[in-house]
Amino acid sequence: MKSFEQRVLDYCFSFVSENDTADKMYEVSVLEVIRHFGLSASGNSYQRVAKALKTLNENTALYLPKTLPSGERGILMTQLFDTLFFGEAGTVQFRFSPN
């Protein structure tokens, strides 16, 4: 993971509070993300943020140990994000996997 992608991931984590439910959808505008990182409000910056989110969505596979109610143990294969939406108006919505 590149430095900018890690920073975008940390930014996404910053939305989480202790009282949030596992299915909470978070929303931010790309312009807010751009300003947060001190980037210029240009097409290149929008593309950079979109590419970072795409990479995070594709490269955050999680392999978690899990035991079923029957007692069977195994590995749950999931990913960090359940949903990532990048809207044409610059809206970003994301929800972390409940796992």
N, CA, C and O atoms as a GROMACS GRO file, in nm:
protein
  396
    1MET      N    1   0.084  -0.117   0.000
    1MET     CA    2   0.000   0.000   0.000
    1MET      C    3   0.089   0.125   0.000
    1MET      O    4   0.183   0.136   0.080
    2LYS      N    5   0.059   0.215  -0.090
    2LYS     CA    6   0.136   0.339  -0.099
    2LYS      C    7   0.100   0.433   0.016
    2LYS      O    8  -0.004   0.418   0.079
    3SER      N    9   0.187   0.528   0.040
    3SER     CA   10   0.169   0.623   0.150
    3SER      C   11   0.035   0.698   0.141
    3SER      O   12  -0.035   0.711   0.241
    4PHE      N   13   0.000   0.746   0.023
    4PHE     CA   14  -0.125   0.821   0.009
    4PHE      C   15  -0.245   0.731   0.036
    4PHE      O   16  -0.341   0.775   0.100
    5GLU      N   17  -0.240   0.608  -0.011
    5GLU     CA   18  -0.349   0.514   0.016
    5GLU      C   19  -0.363   0.488   0.166
    5GLU      O   20  -0.475   0.482   0.217
    6GLN      N   21  -0.252   0.474   0.235
    6GLN     CA   22  -0.255   0.455   0.380
    6GLN      C   23  -0.317   0.576   0.450
    6GLN      O   24  -0.393   0.561   0.545
    7ARG      N   25  -0.283   0.694   0.402
    7ARG     CA   26  -0.338   0.816   0.461
    7ARG      C   27  -0.488   0.827   0.435
    7ARG      O   28  -0.563   0.871   0.522
    8VAL      N   29  -0.532   0.788   0.316
    8VAL     CA   30  -0.676   0.788   0.285
    8VAL      C   31  -0.748   0.686   0.374
    8VAL      O   32  -0.857   0.713   0.423
    9LEU      N   33  -0.688   0.570   0.394
    9LEU     CA   34  -0.747   0.469   0.482
    9LEU      C   35  -0.758   0.522   0.624
    9LEU      O   36  -0.861   0.506   0.688
   10ASP      N   37  -0.652   0.585   0.674
   10ASP     CA   38  -0.657   0.645   0.808
   10ASP      C   39  -0.767   0.750   0.816
   10ASP      O   40  -0.835   0.762   0.918
   11TYR      N   41  -0.784   0.828   0.709
   11TYR     CA   42  -0.889   0.929   0.704
   11TYR      C   43  -1.026   0.862   0.715
   11TYR      O   44  -1.114   0.911   0.787
   12CYS      N   45  -1.046   0.751   0.645
   12CYS     CA   46  -1.172   0.677   0.653
   12CYS      C   47  -1.196   0.626   0.796
   12CYS      O   48  -1.306   0.635   0.848
   13PHE      N   49  -1.090   0.573   0.857
   13PHE     CA   50  -1.101   0.524   0.995
   13PHE      C   51  -1.138   0.636   1.092
   13PHE      O   52  -1.202   0.611   1.194
   14SER      N   53  -1.098   0.759   1.061
   14SER     CA   54  -1.123   0.871   1.152
   14SER      C   55  -1.272   0.901   1.168
   14SER      O   56  -1.311   0.970   1.262
   15PHE      N   57  -1.356   0.850   1.079
   15PHE     CA   58  -1.500   0.873   1.088
   15PHE      C   59  -1.565   0.784   1.194
   15PHE      O   60  -1.673   0.816   1.243
   16VAL      N   61  -1.502   0.676   1.230
   16VAL     CA   62  -1.561   0.577   1.320
   16VAL      C   63  -1.557   0.627   1.464
   16VAL      O   64  -1.455   0.675   1.512
   17SER      N   65  -1.672   0.615   1.530
   17SER     CA   66  -1.677   0.648   1.672
   17SER      C   67  -1.727   0.525   1.748
   17SER      O   68  -1.784   0.434   1.690
   18GLU      N   69  -1.705   0.525   1.877
   18GLU     CA   70  -1.734   0.404   1.956
   18GLU      C   71  -1.882   0.367   1.958
   18GLU      O   72  -1.914   0.252   1.986
   19ASN      N   73  -1.972   0.459   1.930
   19ASN     CA   74  -2.115   0.428   1.934
   19ASN      C   75  -2.172   0.390   1.798
   19ASN      O   76  -2.293   0.367   1.787
   20ASP      N   77  -2.089   0.383   1.694
   20ASP     CA   78  -2.137   0.347   1.561
   20ASP      C   79  -2.178   0.200   1.556
   20ASP      O   80  -2.122   0.115   1.625
   21THR      N   81  -2.277   0.174   1.472
   21THR     CA   82  -2.318   0.035   1.448
   21THR      C   83  -2.235  -0.021   1.333
   21THR      O   84  -2.175   0.053   1.256
   22ALA      N   85  -2.232  -0.153   1.323
   22ALA     CA   86  -2.150  -0.219   1.221
   22ALA      C   87  -2.196  -0.188   1.079
   22ALA      O   88  -2.120  -0.204   0.984
   23ASP      N   89  -2.322  -0.145   1.064
   23ASP     CA   90  -2.374  -0.118   0.929
   23ASP      C   91  -2.379   0.031   0.895
   23ASP      O   92  -2.446   0.070   0.800
   24LYS      N   93  -2.309   0.113   0.971
   24LYS     CA   94  -2.313   0.258   0.947
   24LYS      C   95  -2.247   0.293   0.814
   24LYS      O   96  -2.137   0.246   0.782
   25MET      N   97  -2.317   0.376   0.737
   25MET     CA   98  -2.265   0.428   0.611
   25MET      C   99  -2.208   0.566   0.640
   25MET      O  100  -2.275   0.651   0.698
   26TYR      N  101  -2.084   0.589   0.598
   26TYR     CA  102  -2.018   0.718   0.616
   26TYR      C  103  -2.019   0.791   0.483
   26TYR      O  104  -2.017   0.728   0.377
   27GLU      N  105  -2.023   0.924   0.489
   27GLU     CA  106  -2.027   1.002   0.366
   27GLU      C  107  -1.938   1.124   0.379
   27GLU      O  108  -1.932   1.189   0.483
   28VAL      N  109  -1.869   1.154   0.271
   28VAL     CA  110  -1.780   1.270   0.265
   28VAL      C  111  -1.775   1.314   0.119
   28VAL      O  112  -1.801   1.234   0.029
   29SER      N  113  -1.742   1.439   0.096
   29SER     CA  114  -1.723   1.481  -0.043
   29SER      C  115  -1.576   1.468  -0.078
   29SER      O  116  -1.488   1.481   0.008
   30VAL      N  117  -1.549   1.444  -0.205
   30VAL     CA  118  -1.410   1.433  -0.250
   30VAL      C  119  -1.338   1.565  -0.223
   30VAL      O  120  -1.220   1.565  -0.190
   31LEU      N  121  -1.410   1.676  -0.237
   31LEU     CA  122  -1.348   1.806  -0.212
   31LEU      C  123  -1.300   1.817  -0.067
   31LEU      O  124  -1.195   1.875  -0.041
   32GLU      N  125  -1.377   1.762   0.028
   32GLU     CA  126  -1.333   1.762   0.168
   32GLU      C  127  -1.205   1.680   0.184
   32GLU      O  128  -1.114   1.719   0.258
   33VAL      N  129  -1.198   1.567   0.115
   33VAL     CA  130  -1.078   1.482   0.122
   33VAL      C  131  -0.959   1.558   0.063
   33VAL      O  132  -0.850   1.558   0.120
   34ILE      N  133  -0.981   1.621  -0.050
   34ILE     CA  134  -0.875   1.698  -0.117
   34ILE      C  135  -0.823   1.808  -0.025
   34ILE      O  136  -0.702   1.827  -0.010
   35ARG      N  137  -0.915   1.881   0.036
   35ARG     CA  138  -0.875   1.989   0.128
   35ARG      C  139  -0.802   1.935   0.250
   35ARG      O  140  -0.705   1.994   0.296
   36HIS      N  141  -0.849   1.821   0.301
   36HIS     CA  142  -0.785   1.760   0.418
   36HIS      C  143  -0.638   1.731   0.392
   36HIS      O  144  -0.553   1.747   0.480
   37PHE      N  145  -0.608   1.687   0.270
   37PHE     CA  146  -0.470   1.653   0.236
   37PHE      C  147  -0.392   1.768   0.173
   37PHE      O  148  -0.277   1.751   0.132
   38GLY      N  149  -0.455   1.885   0.165
   38GLY     CA  150  -0.386   2.002   0.114
   38GLY      C  151  -0.356   1.995  -0.036
   38GLY      O  152  -0.258   2.053  -0.082
   39LEU      N  153  -0.440   1.925  -0.110
   39LEU     CA  154  -0.422   1.913  -0.254
   39LEU      C  155  -0.498   2.025  -0.325
   39LEU      O  156  -0.588   2.087  -0.268
   40SER      N  157  -0.463   2.050  -0.450
   40SER     CA  158  -0.536   2.149  -0.528
   40SER      C  159  -0.666   2.086  -0.577
   40SER      O  160  -0.672   1.966  -0.604
   41ALA      N  161  -0.770   2.168  -0.589
   41ALA     CA  162  -0.901   2.120  -0.633
   41ALA      C  163  -0.901   2.107  -0.785
   41ALA      O  164  -0.961   2.188  -0.856
   42SER      N  165  -0.832   2.005  -0.834
   42SER     CA  166  -0.820   1.984  -0.978
   42SER      C  167  -0.866   1.844  -1.014
   42SER      O  168  -0.887   1.759  -0.927
   43GLY      N  169  -0.881   1.821  -1.142
   43GLY     CA  170  -0.918   1.688  -1.189
   43GLY      C  171  -0.818   1.582  -1.149
   43GLY      O  172  -0.855   1.468  -1.122
   44ASN      N  173  -0.690   1.619  -1.147
   44ASN     CA  174  -0.586   1.523  -1.108
   44ASN      C  175  -0.605   1.479  -0.963
   44ASN      O  176  -0.585   1.362  -0.930
   45SER      N  177  -0.642   1.572  -0.876
   45SER     CA  178  -0.662   1.538  -0.735
   45SER      C  179  -0.784   1.447  -0.718
   45SER      O  180  -0.780   1.353  -0.638
   46TYR      N  181  -0.892   1.476  -0.792
   46TYR     CA  182  -1.009   1.388  -0.786
   46TYR      C  183  -0.971   1.247  -0.832
   46TYR      O  184  -1.012   1.149  -0.771
   47GLN      N  185  -0.894   1.238  -0.939
   47GLN     CA  186  -0.850   1.108  -0.988
   47GLN      C  187  -0.761   1.037  -0.887
   47GLN      O  188  -0.771   0.916  -0.869
   48ARG      N  189  -0.676   1.112  -0.821
   48ARG     CA  190  -0.585   1.053  -0.722
   48ARG      C  191  -0.664   0.992  -0.606
   48ARG      O  192  -0.634   0.882  -0.561
   49VAL      N  193  -0.766   1.066  -0.558
   49VAL     CA  194  -0.849   1.015  -0.449
   49VAL      C  195  -0.928   0.893  -0.496
   49VAL      O  196  -0.936   0.793  -0.425
   50ALA      N  197  -0.986   0.901  -0.616
   50ALA     CA  198  -1.064   0.788  -0.670
   50ALA      C  199  -0.975   0.665  -0.685
   50ALA      O  200  -1.017   0.554  -0.652
   51LYS      N  201  -0.854   0.684  -0.735
   51LYS     CA  202  -0.762   0.571  -0.753
   51LYS      C  203  -0.724   0.510  -0.618
   51LYS      O  204  -0.715   0.388  -0.605
   52ALA      N  205  -0.700   0.595  -0.518
   52ALA     CA  206  -0.665   0.544  -0.384
   52ALA      C  207  -0.780   0.461  -0.327
   52ALA      O  208  -0.757   0.354  -0.270
   53LEU      N  209  -0.904   0.509  -0.342
   53LEU     CA  210  -1.019   0.434  -0.292
   53LEU      C  211  -1.037   0.303  -0.367
   53LEU      O  212  -1.068   0.200  -0.308
   54LYS      N  213  -1.017   0.307  -0.498
   54LYS     CA  214  -1.027   0.184  -0.579
   54LYS      C  215  -0.923   0.082  -0.533
   54LYS      O  216  -0.954  -0.036  -0.516
   55THR      N  217  -0.802   0.128  -0.513
   55THR     CA  218  -0.695   0.038  -0.469
   55THR      C  219  -0.726  -0.018  -0.331
   55THR      O  220  -0.705  -0.137  -0.306
   56LEU      N  221  -0.775   0.066  -0.240
   56LEU     CA  222  -0.811   0.018  -0.106
   56LEU      C  223  -0.921  -0.087  -0.115
   56LEU      O  224  -0.918  -0.188  -0.044
   57ASN      N  225  -1.018  -0.064  -0.202
   57ASN     CA  226  -1.127  -0.159  -0.216
   57ASN      C  227  -1.077  -0.293  -0.270
   57ASN      O  228  -1.125  -0.399  -0.229
   58GLU      N  229  -0.982  -0.288  -0.360
   58GLU     CA  230  -0.932  -0.411  -0.422
   58GLU      C  231  -0.826  -0.482  -0.340
   58GLU      O  232  -0.807  -0.603  -0.355
   59ASN      N  233  -0.756  -0.410  -0.254
   59ASN     CA  234  -0.638  -0.468  -0.188
   59ASN      C  235  -0.648  -0.476  -0.036
   59ASN      O  236  -0.545  -0.478   0.033
   60THR      N  237  -0.767  -0.480   0.016
   60THR     CA  238  -0.778  -0.491   0.163
   60THR      C  239  -0.849  -0.621   0.201
   60THR      O  240  -0.944  -0.621   0.279
   61ALA      N  241  -0.800  -0.728   0.145
   61ALA     CA  242  -0.854  -0.859   0.180
   61ALA      C  243  -0.819  -0.890   0.326
   61ALA      O  244  -0.708  -0.861   0.372
   62LEU      N  245  -0.914  -0.948   0.395
   62LEU     CA  246  -0.893  -0.988   0.534
   62LEU      C  247  -0.918  -1.138   0.547
   62LEU      O  248  -1.014  -1.191   0.491
   63TYR      N  249  -0.831  -1.203   0.620
   63TYR     CA  250  -0.843  -1.346   0.648
   63TYR      C  251  -0.849  -1.361   0.799
   63TYR      O  252  -0.748  -1.345   0.869
   64LEU      N  253  -0.968  -1.391   0.849
   64LEU     CA  254  -0.992  -1.390   0.993
   64LEU      C  255  -1.026  -1.530   1.043
   64LEU      O  256  -1.105  -1.600   0.981
   65PRO      N  257  -0.966  -1.571   1.155
   65PRO     CA  258  -1.005  -1.700   1.212
   65PRO      C  259  -1.150  -1.692   1.260
   65PRO      O  260  -1.193  -1.590   1.313
   66LYS      N  261  -1.222  -1.799   1.240
   66LYS     CA  262  -1.364  -1.801   1.279
   66LYS      C  263  -1.402  -1.940   1.324
   66LYS      O  264  -1.355  -2.040   1.269
   67THR      N  265  -1.487  -1.946   1.424
   67THR     CA  266  -1.543  -2.072   1.469
   67THR      C  267  -1.694  -2.066   1.452
   67THR      O  268  -1.760  -1.975   1.504
   68LEU      N  269  -1.749  -2.161   1.380
   68LEU     CA  270  -1.893  -2.168   1.359
   68LEU      C  271  -1.963  -2.214   1.487
   68LEU      O  272  -1.899  -2.273   1.574
   69PRO      N  273  -2.094  -2.189   1.499
   69PRO     CA  274  -2.168  -2.236   1.617
   69PRO      C  275  -2.155  -2.388   1.637
   69PRO      O  276  -2.166  -2.437   1.749
   70SER      N  277  -2.131  -2.461   1.528
   70SER     CA  278  -2.115  -2.606   1.538
   70SER      C  279  -1.980  -2.645   1.598
   70SER      O  280  -1.957  -2.761   1.632
   71GLY      N  281  -1.891  -2.545   1.612
   71GLY     CA  282  -1.758  -2.573   1.664
   71GLY      C  283  -1.652  -2.586   1.557
   71GLY      O  284  -1.532  -2.590   1.587
   72GLU      N  285  -1.696  -2.593   1.431
   72GLU     CA  286  -1.600  -2.604   1.321
   72GLU      C  287  -1.519  -2.475   1.310
   72GLU      O  288  -1.575  -2.365   1.307
   73ARG      N  289  -1.388  -2.491   1.302
   73ARG     CA  290  -1.299  -2.375   1.289
   73ARG      C  291  -1.257  -2.359   1.144
   73ARG      O  292  -1.248  -2.457   1.069
   74GLY      N  293  -1.232  -2.235   1.107
   74GLY     CA  294  -1.189  -2.210   0.970
   74GLY      C  295  -1.142  -2.066   0.955
   74GLY      O  296  -1.113  -1.997   1.053
   75ILE      N  297  -1.134  -2.023   0.831
   75ILE     CA  298  -1.088  -1.889   0.800
   75ILE      C  299  -1.196  -1.818   0.720
   75ILE      O  300  -1.241  -1.868   0.617
   76LEU      N  301  -1.237  -1.702   0.767
   76LEU     CA  302  -1.333  -1.618   0.696
   76LEU      C  303  -1.255  -1.528   0.602
   76LEU      O  304  -1.167  -1.454   0.645
   77MET      N  305  -1.287  -1.535   0.473
   77MET     CA  306  -1.222  -1.449   0.373
   77MET      C  307  -1.318  -1.338   0.338
   77MET      O  308  -1.426  -1.362   0.283
   78THR      N  309  -1.280  -1.216   0.370
   78THR     CA  310  -1.365  -1.100   0.348
   78THR      C  311  -1.276  -0.982   0.309
   78THR      O  312  -1.157  -1.000   0.284
   79GLN      N  313  -1.332  -0.864   0.304
   79GLN     CA  314  -1.251  -0.746   0.276
   79GLN      C  315  -1.290  -0.635   0.372
   79GLN      O  316  -1.393  -0.642   0.438
   80LEU      N  317  -1.208  -0.532   0.378
   80LEU     CA  318  -1.228  -0.424   0.474
   80LEU      C  319  -1.356  -0.346   0.447
   80LEU      O  320  -1.431  -0.316   0.540
   81PHE      N  321  -1.382  -0.313   0.322
   81PHE     CA  322  -1.501  -0.235   0.288
   81PHE      C  323  -1.612  -0.325   0.238
   81PHE      O  324  -1.590  -0.415   0.157
   82ASP      N  325  -1.731  -0.300   0.288
   82ASP     CA  326  -1.850  -0.367   0.239
   82ASP      C  327  -1.901  -0.292   0.116
   82ASP      O  328  -1.947  -0.354   0.020
   83THR      N  329  -1.893  -0.159   0.120
   83THR     CA  330  -1.944  -0.073   0.012
   83THR      C  331  -1.854   0.048  -0.002
   83THR      O  332  -1.812   0.109   0.096
   84LEU      N  333  -1.827   0.084  -0.126
   84LEU     CA  334  -1.759   0.210  -0.159
   84LEU      C  335  -1.832   0.268  -0.279
   84LEU      O  336  -1.841   0.205  -0.384
   85PHE      N  337  -1.884   0.390  -0.264
   85PHE     CA  338  -1.955   0.457  -0.372
   85PHE      C  339  -1.884   0.588  -0.401
   85PHE      O  340  -1.861   0.668  -0.311
   86PHE      N  341  -1.850   0.609  -0.526
   86PHE     CA  342  -1.785   0.733  -0.571
   86PHE      C  343  -1.879   0.796  -0.672
   86PHE      O  344  -1.885   0.752  -0.787
   87GLY      N  345  -1.953   0.899  -0.630
   87GLY     CA  346  -2.056   0.959  -0.714
   87GLY      C  347  -2.002   1.064  -0.810
   87GLY      O  348  -1.896   1.123  -0.787
   88GLU      N  349  -2.075   1.085  -0.918
   88GLU     CA  350  -2.032   1.181  -1.019
   88GLU      C  351  -2.032   1.324  -0.967
   88GLU      O  352  -1.964   1.410  -1.023
   89ALA      N  353  -2.107   1.352  -0.861
   89ALA     CA  354  -2.110   1.485  -0.803
   89ALA      C  355  -2.001   1.502  -0.696
   89ALA      O  356  -1.996   1.605  -0.628
   90GLY      N  357  -1.914   1.402  -0.681
   90GLY     CA  358  -1.806   1.412  -0.585
   90GLY      C  359  -1.839   1.357  -0.448
   90GLY      O  360  -1.768   1.386  -0.351
   91THR      N  361  -1.945   1.280  -0.438
   91THR     CA  362  -1.983   1.218  -0.312
   91THR      C  363  -1.910   1.085  -0.296
   91THR      O  364  -1.902   1.006  -0.389
   92VAL      N  365  -1.859   1.062  -0.177
   92VAL     CA  366  -1.800   0.933  -0.145
   92VAL      C  367  -1.877   0.877  -0.025
   92VAL      O  368  -1.887   0.941   0.079
   93GLN      N  369  -1.931   0.757  -0.042
   93GLN     CA  370  -1.996   0.686   0.067
   93GLN      C  371  -1.921   0.555   0.086
   93GLN      O  372  -1.882   0.489  -0.011
   94PHE      N  373  -1.902   0.519   0.212
   94PHE     CA  374  -1.835   0.392   0.238
   94PHE      C  375  -1.889   0.330   0.365
   94PHE      O  376  -1.932   0.399   0.458
   95ARG      N  377  -1.885   0.199   0.367
   95ARG     CA  378  -1.924   0.122   0.485
   95ARG      C  379  -1.822   0.011   0.500
   95ARG      O  380  -1.788  -0.058   0.405
   96PHE      N  381  -1.775  -0.004   0.621
   96PHE     CA  382  -1.681  -0.112   0.649
   96PHE      C  383  -1.756  -0.244   0.660
   96PHE      O  384  -1.873  -0.247   0.698
   97SER      N  385  -1.688  -0.351   0.627
   97SER     CA  386  -1.746  -0.483   0.642
   97SER      C  387  -1.782  -0.506   0.789
   97SER      O  388  -1.703  -0.473   0.877
   98PRO      N  389  -1.898  -0.563   0.817
   98PRO     CA  390  -1.933  -0.589   0.957
   98PRO      C  391  -1.841  -0.694   1.021
   98PRO      O  392  -1.840  -0.710   1.143
   99ASN      N  393  -1.766  -0.765   0.939
   99ASN     CA  394  -1.672  -0.864   0.991
   99ASN      C  395  -1.547  -0.799   1.041
   99ASN      O  396  -1.457  -0.868   1.088
   0.00000   0.00000   0.00000
